[in-house]
Amino acid sequence: MSEILKEYVCTKPFNYIDAQDNTLWVCCPSWCPSNLIGEAKSHYNIHEHWQGNIASDIRKSVFDGSYSHCNKKVCPDLSQLINTGVVPNSFLSKTDFEKQYNISSIEDLENFEGLPEEILFGFDRSCNLKCPSCRADIVTNDDPDSDSFKNKLHLLNSIEKHFSKSLRRMMITGSGDPFYSKIYRDYLINFDANKYPNLQDIQIITNGVLLTEKMWDSLQAKPFIKTIEISVDAGTKDTYENVTRLNGDWDKLIENMKFLSKQSSISNMIFSMVVSQYNYTEMYSFYQVIKNIFEESSINVDINYRQIVHWTASLYTIEDVNNIAVFNPTHSNFDNFIEEFNKIKYLPRVSHNFHHLKEYYDK
């Protein structure tokens, strides 16, 4: 166990929840792969599991410094802390954590009754794209009369019932597209701010193709949308439309991004690239595309590069993902990856989870 982990506590298990249609998490499932429900279940009590045994065990693991539930290589925050010593924003020193949360013992952890301040809506996978790293085909909207749609409404209602007064931040969505999804689109268009007295920020996570000027102007939630994250995964039209973002429209995406760059109500834009053998040569061109569009914008821009990981619902098998993991030192194109990575690693506003490769790229 890295000694530095004993000095800092990740606060996510104490203030963050990721609600999916049949699973529940206190972090990205790839980073902390412990389902709070225990096993997949389509109709669950979100509040009960937030206070349950698995959640408690995760909290103990970040408090004692073992981080036994966490993937220390893939989580960008843990990778950064362990390999560079730079403390991520979501971490507090042990002393500051004990003061802020009034927790200094295992008994305190077992009696923890705090509610999440941040939530990721991940319970609807409906999307207009069929990115192979994420899904095998387009996931269409459920029939409003179906059990699956009713289960999603149950989750939405449970969130409003148990957490609406504690929430300060929402993220919609980590599972599909919020403007293709009927349940999310209707929620954002008809958003009732009175239910969320402490809400400060809604972060939209989207592929950006349907986020047109007309869509933007229709959203009652617009005053709260301070952060927009767009997953692109390419630096050229050809790779975007034919490899990483199947069914995507590069020209429409660029048009929408140019419109968003001029919206003064938006504080932050985040652009992400999941890196694999198929797009690593476009890491720098991806950066340049974003830089050129937002060069004169007042919006803060961050650009994230992440390792591709296996998702159960993706088109790729685990073997496929291992074969295209160009950032693996055993990959035949690893040296070329390092050469491309060196072009972007220290550029302004860049974040990545390749810190464990420091011995290769800082030679």
N, C-alpha and C positions, 0 to 999 in steps of 0.2 A: 504493500500500500504506500503510495506517495505520501510523504510526511506533510506536504503542504495541504493535503485534503483535510487533515485534522484541525487546521487553523481556520478554515472557512466553511460556511454552511450555505448550500444552495437553498434559496427561499421558495423555489417553485412548488414543492410539495405542500407548502403552507398557504399559498395564495393563488394557485393556478390549477385549472382543470380543463381537460380535453374530453368533451362528450361526443362519442361516436354512437352509431345506431345500435351496436350490441356490445360495446366495450367502453371502458372509462379509464382515463390516464391522468397522471399529474405532470406529464411532460410529453414531448414528442415520443411516440411508441418506439421509434428507432433508437432513441437515446436512453429511455428508461422503460424497457419492455415488460412492465409488470401491470397487468390489467387489474384494476381495483375490484372488479366484479369477481375475478377468479377464473371464470370461463365465459365465453361469449353467450349473451342472453339478450333477446330482442326487446324485452319489456322489463326495465329495471328501475329501482328507486335511487335516483342520483344522489340525494342527500344522505341516505343510509350508507352508501359505499364511500362517499367522501369522508365519513367518520368511521369507516370500517377498519378491520384488522390489517389488510394489505396496505392501505394508505398509512396507517400508523407505523408499520414496519419500514416503509420507505422513508418516512420522516426520521425514524431512529437511525437509519443507515447514513443519512446525510449529516445527522447531528454527531454521530460517533466517528465520522470521517472515513468509514469503510466504503461508502457509495456502492454497496454490494448489488443494488438493483440497476446500476447505471452502466452504459456502454462508454467507457472512458476514452475510447479511440474515436468513436463517431460523434459523440456530443461535442459541439464546437466550444462550449464554455469549459468543459472539463479538459478538453484537449489544449485549450489556451492556457488554463491555469497550471496544469501539470508540466507542459512543455516550455512555457515562456515565463511563468510566474506572474503574468498580468491578470489581475482579478476582474472577472466579468461583472457586469452590472447586476446580475441576478444573485450574486453572492455577497454575504456579509461576513465580517470577521466574527469569530465565536463570541467575543465580548459584545459587539454591536447587535448580533443576533439575539443574545440573551436579554439585552435591554429592550429591543424593539418588540419581541414576541413574548417576553416574560417567561422564557423557558430556559431552565438551567439543569434539568434532570430528566431521566427517563419517565419518572412519574408525571412531570409536567407535560411531557409529550403524550402520554397515554390519556391525559385529561384535556388535550387540545380541542377547543370548540370553535376555533376561528372559521370563517367562511371565505371562499375564494373571492379575490378581487379582480381576477382575470379569467376569462373563459374562451375556449376555442370551440366554435360550433363545427363539429365534424360528423354530424349524424345524417347528412344527406350527400350521397356521392354523385348526384346528377351533374352531368357536365356535357358541354358541347364538343369537347375534344376527346380523342382516344390516344393519349400519350402512352406508348408501350411501357414506360417505366412505372406507370400508375395503374393501368387497366388494359384489359384485353379488347374492349370495344367501347363505344359510346354507352354511357349509363343514362337512360332516359328518365324522365320524371315519373313518379308513381301515380297511379290512378287515385284521385282524392278519396275514393270510396274503399280503397284497399287497406288491409291490416297494416301494411308497412308504412303507409302515409299516416295512418292514425297513431302508430307507435312514435313516429317522428313528432307529431303534434303533441303527444303526451310528454316527450322530452322537453320540447319548447315550453310547454305550460309548467313543467316541473322546475325548469330553470327560473322562470318568472316568479313562481311561487316561493322558492327557497332562497334564491340568490340575487334577485333583482335589486335589493336594497344595498347589498355589499359590493356589487360589481362596479369597478371603475373603468374596466377596459374589456372590450369584446373583440374577438378575432373571427371573422366570417369569410371564408371557410377553409379548413385544411384538407378537405376531402373531395371537393368538386369545384363547381363555379357558382358563386352567389347570384349571378345574373341569369344563368340558365335554370338553376334550381327554382321551382315554383315556390317552395316553402320559404326559402331565404329571400327571394326577390320580393314576394308579397310582404314579408316581415320588414324589409328595408324601406319599401315604398310606403307602407302604412305604419311606420314606427311610432310607438307611443312613448315619448320621453318621460311622461309622468310616472311610469312604472320604475324608472331607473334614476333615482334622485342623486346618486353619487357618480353617475357615468361621466367620464371625461373624454374617452376616445373609443371609436370603433375602427379597428384595423380590418380593411378589406383585403382578402387574399384571393386573387383571381388570375386567370390567364389573359385578361384584358381585352379580349376580342369583342365582347358584348358590352363593354363599358364605354358606350358612346356618349356624346353630348346629350342626346335625348334621354338616355337611361339615367345619366347623372342628375339631370334636372328633375326627374320624376321622384327622387328619393326624399322622403320625409326625414330619413336618418342623416341626410347630408351634413347638417351642422356639426354632427359628432364624428364624422369621418375625417380624421386627422392624418391617418396613415394608410397608404395603399401599397400592397406588395403584389408584384406581377412576376409570375414564373415564366421565363422565356426559354432557357436551355439551348440557346443558339445565338450565333452572331451573324447569320446570313439567312436570306429568304429560303434558299434551297434546303438547308438542314432543318430549319424551323418547320416547313410545311411537309417535308418528305421523310424526316427521320425522328425528330423529337416531339413535334407537336402536330400529330396527324389530325387532319380536318381543320387545322388552323389557317389563319389568313394574315400573313405578315404585313401586308400593306394596311389593312384595317387596324392591326395592332399599333403600327407606327403612327397612324393618324390619331388614334385614341390617346397615345402617349403624348403627342404634341399638344392635344387639347388639355390634358391633365396638367402639363407643365406650366400652364398659364392660370391655374386655379389657386388663388391666394388663400383659400380656406384650408388647403391641404398643407400640412407641416412636413410630412416625411413621405418619401417614396423609396421602396425597397425593390430591387430587381435581383432575381435569383437564377443561378445556373447549376443544375445537377450535372456534375462532370462525369463523363465516361469516355470510352474509346471513340464514340461517335461524334463528339463535339469538342474535345479538349483543344484542338487546334484553333478553335474560335473563341477561346477565353478572352484574348485581347480585343478582338473585333467586337465581341459582345460589350465589353467595357466602353469601347469607342462609340458604339451606337447610342448607348445611354448618355454618355458625356456630351455628345453633339446635340442631342435633343434638349437636355436640361442645363446647358452651359449658361444660359441667361435667366434661368428660373430662380425664384427665391426659395424654392422647396429644397430641404435637405435630402440628399440622395445617398443611399447605401447600396452597395453591390455585393451580393453573397455568392460564394462558390462552395458547393457541398459535394461530398463523395456520393456516388450513386449507391443505394442500399436496396436490398430486396424487399418488395412489398408483396404480401400474399396474393393480392388481387391483380398484380401487374401481369403483362404479357410475358415478361422475362422470368425464367426459372432462376433458382439460386445459382445453378451452374452458369447460366447466361450472364448473370451479374458478375460472377467471379471472373468470367472470361473477358468482360469489357471494363473491368476495374483497372484502368490504365495507370492509376496512381499506386498500384501495388508494385513494389520493387521487383517482383518476379515477372511482371508483364513485359512482353517483348518490346513495347513502345514506351517503357517507363522513362528512359533517358530523354526521349522526345517530349514526354509530358513535363518533366522537370524544366526543360528548355522553355516550353510555353508558359509554365507556371511562373518562371522567373520574370516574365514580362509584366505580370500583374500583382505579384505578391505584396509589394510595398506601395502600390498606387493609392492615392487618397480615397478614403471611404470604402476600402475593400475589406471584407471579412471572409474567412475560410475555415475549414476544419482539416487542414493538412499540416498542422503544427508538428505532428508526430514524425513528419518527413524532414524535419529541420536539418538533420545531419546530411541529407542529400542536396537540398537546395541552398544551403548556406556554406558549402564547401569553399 
